[in-house]
Amino acid sequence: TTSITSRVPCIIMMPADLEKKRKSVLHRRWKGACILGWLIFLFFQILMGWNKFESKQPICSFNDNNFDSWYRYCNYSIFSGFCITCIIMLGKLFVSSNRGLQQTPYLVFSNIVVMGMIANCLAIFDWGGCCVDVLGVASPASVWGEWCGCGPLLLFTILSPPNKPQLSTVDKALIFSFSICLLTGFLINLKQPIWMGHMWLVISFFSYSPFFFLYWYVKKERSAVNHLNLSLWFSFCMPLFPVIYLLAFWRIIDAPQTMLAYLFLSMATKGLY
């Protein structure tokens, strides 16, 4: 007869695998990566708040009080979605609390979710105002801190499977390219000639182009399934943000619809994390 224990799948991590995970770049660097993400997030939030309340010529001077009441009701609903996502993530953390090193990705994603929830809350209170860039596209001021703080942090997690000892040169170049994509997107909000705004837009789109091939790059490295899923989302769902930008640029959607689309996508993508 077959014993009961032979039917139970073995979930005990072997010492060699445990040592590899302990030496992985994700386990060794996740705290520093999260701290850097928070510093970038806080820097942008403080900058946008100071710029609105203290500067004589604020970057994002448009006020969302001019929008209809439905805009705020939709914003409250998006914030509720963030809260639900945060509760789910806390449950994931609690379930994985006895799994040691397997808890690390959940800790990173918890930081990402909390940043997104704070940014949405700040958007409700019109922190920093509403940005209308030189090309006429609107965005909440608070989301720039979230994007610049969370984006590279998410990419770092995708490129750091459990058994990877360090980031390769290509990995670092991808993180740098995505950071340039976000930074040049923010620079379009500064007061400048129209041609310069178009230049930043082209650089931003060009800097994102390598990520259409991210899934195949991660698959080539034989990463875990969850990292492959994240890379697939990053390659084919993240372009929805520039699609929204182009729709606003071509005046197919107006300012409140653009801002709500950005906030909703930020909330939805946190749920996918």
N, C-alpha and C positions, 0 to 999 in steps of 0.2 A: 504494500500500500504506500501511497505518497503521503509524506508527513505534511502537516499544516504549514510549517515554516518554509517548506520548499515552494509553496505556492505564493508566498508573500514576496513581492519585489523588494530587492535590497536597495535601501535609500541611504545607507551609511556611506559617507564620503571616505574614500581611501586616503591614507596619510599623504601619499604623493600628490593626489589631486588637491587636497587641502593646502598643501604647501605651495602649489602653483597658484591657487587663488589668493593666498596670503601675499604672494610676491607680485600679483598682477598690478598693472598700472592703475586700474580702476580702484582697487582696494587701497593702494598706497596714496593716490592723488585725489580721491574724491572730496575730501574735506577742503583741501586747498582750492580745488576747482569751484566748489560751492561758495567758498568765501570770496573768491574773485568775482563770481557771478553776482553775489549780493552787493559787493562794492560798486560794480558797474551799474547795477540796478539803482542803488541809493544815489550814486553820482548824478544820473540822469534825472531822477525825481527831484533832487534838491536843485539841480540846475534849472529845470522847467518851472518849479515853484518860485524860485528866486527871480527868474526871468519875467514871470507874469506879475508878481507883486512888487518888485523893486525896480525893474528896468523901465526906462522911459520909452523904449522901442522893443517891446517883447517879441520873441520869435513867434509864439503862438498866441496872438491877441484876440482871436475870434472867440466869442462866448456862446456856449451851447444853450443859454437861456432863450435864445431866439428860436430854438426848435420847438415843435409841437409837443404836447404832453405825452403822446404815444412813444416818443423817443426815450423818455425817462422810464416809462413802464417796461419797455423792452430791455432797457439797461438793468432794471431790477431783476428781470427774469434771467438774464445772462449771469448776474451775480449769484442768483440762487443755484444755477447750474455749476458755478465754481464751488459753491459750498458743498453741494452733493459730491462733486469730484474729490474735494478735500476729505470728506467723511469716508469715501471709498478708499482713498489712499491711506488714511489712518488705520482702517481695517486691514489693509494689506500689510502695513507695518506691524500690526499686532499679531497677525497670523505668522509672519516671517520672523518674529522676534526670537524664536528658539532655533533658527536655522543658521546663526552665525554669519558667515561671509555672504550667504545668499540674500541677506537683508540690504546689502550695500546699494544695489540699483534702486530699491524702493526709497532709500534715504535721499538719493540724488533727485529722484522724481518728486519727492515730497517738497523739496526746496523749490523746484520748478513750479509746482502747483500753487504753493503759497505766494510766490512772486506774482503769478498771474492773477490770483484772487485779490491781492493788495492793489495791483495796477487797475483792475476793474473797479474796485471800491473807490480809488482816487478819481477815476473817470466819472463816476456818479456825482462826486462833489466838485467836478470841473477843476481838478488840480492841474495847474499849468496851462489851462485853457484848451483850445482846439487849434491844432496846426492846420493852416492852409498854405501849402507850399507854393513856390513860384509858378508851378504848372497848374495850380488851381485845384489840387486834390487835398481833401480834408482827412485828418487823423487825430485821435485823442492824444494829447501830449504825454499822458502817463504810459501809453503802450510802448513808447520807444525805449524806456528803461527796461521793461519786461523783455522785449525782443532782443535787445543787445546783451542783456544779462543771461537770459534763458537759452537763446539760440546756440551759442558756442558750447554751453554746458550740455545741452542735449546731444549735440554732435560728438562731443568728447565721450559721452556714454555709449553712443552707437559704435564708435571706433575702438572701444575698450572692452572686448569680450573677457570673460572671467580668467582665461589662461594666458592672456597677452601680457608679457612682461614690461613692454614699453611701447610708446607711440613711434611709428615709423616717420620718416621724412615726409612721405605722402600724406599721412594722417595730419601732421602739423600744418602742411600746406593747405589741406582742405579746411581745417579750422580757421586758419588765417584768411582764406578766400571768403568764407562765410561771414567772418567778422567785417571784412571790407564791404561785402554786399549790404550788410545792415548799416554800417557807418555812412556809406555814400548815400543810402536811402534817407538817412536822417539829414544829411547835408543839404538835400533839396529844399528843406524847410527854411534855410537861412535866406535872408534878403540878398539877392544877387541877380545878375542878368539872366534872361531866359535861356540863353545858349549854354550857360554854365549849369543850369538845372538839368537840361537835356544831357549834358556831359556826365553828370553824376548818375543820371538814370541809366544811361548806357553801361557805365562801369558797374553799377549795381546788378543789372541783368546779366552782364558778362561774367561777373564773379560768381553768380549762382549756377551757371551752366554746367560745371563739372558734376553737380549733384544729381543730374538726371541719370548718371551712371553709377551712383553710390551703391545701389543694391547689388550690382554685379561685382563691384569692388569688394564689398563686405562678404558676398558669397564666395568669392575667390579665396578669401582668407579663412574660409570654413568656420565662420562664427556661429554662435548659438542661434536657435530659431528666433528667440525674441529680439535679438539684435538684427536679424534679417528682416523681421517684420517692421521694426522701427526704420530701417534704412529704406524699405519699400515705401513706407508712408512719407519719409523725408523726400524721396525722389519724385513722387507723383502727387502728393497732397499739398506740400508746401507751396508749389506754384500757384495755388488758389489765391495766395496773398497778392502776388503781382497781377493776377487776373483781375482782382477787385480794383487794384490801382489803375489798370488800363480802362476798365469800365467807367471809373470816375473821371479819368483823363479825357475820355471820349464823350463825357457828359451823359452817359447812359443811365447812371445812378447819381443821386444828389448827395450832398454832404452828410445828412443824418443817416441815410442808407449805407453810405460808405463806412462811417464810423461804427455803426452797429454790426456791419458785416465783419469788420476787423475784430471787434470785441467777441462776436459769436465764434469766429474761427479760432481765436485764441483759447476760448473756453473749450470748444469741441476737441481741439488738438491735445489739450491737457488731459481730457478724458481718454484719448487714444494712447497717451503715454502709459 
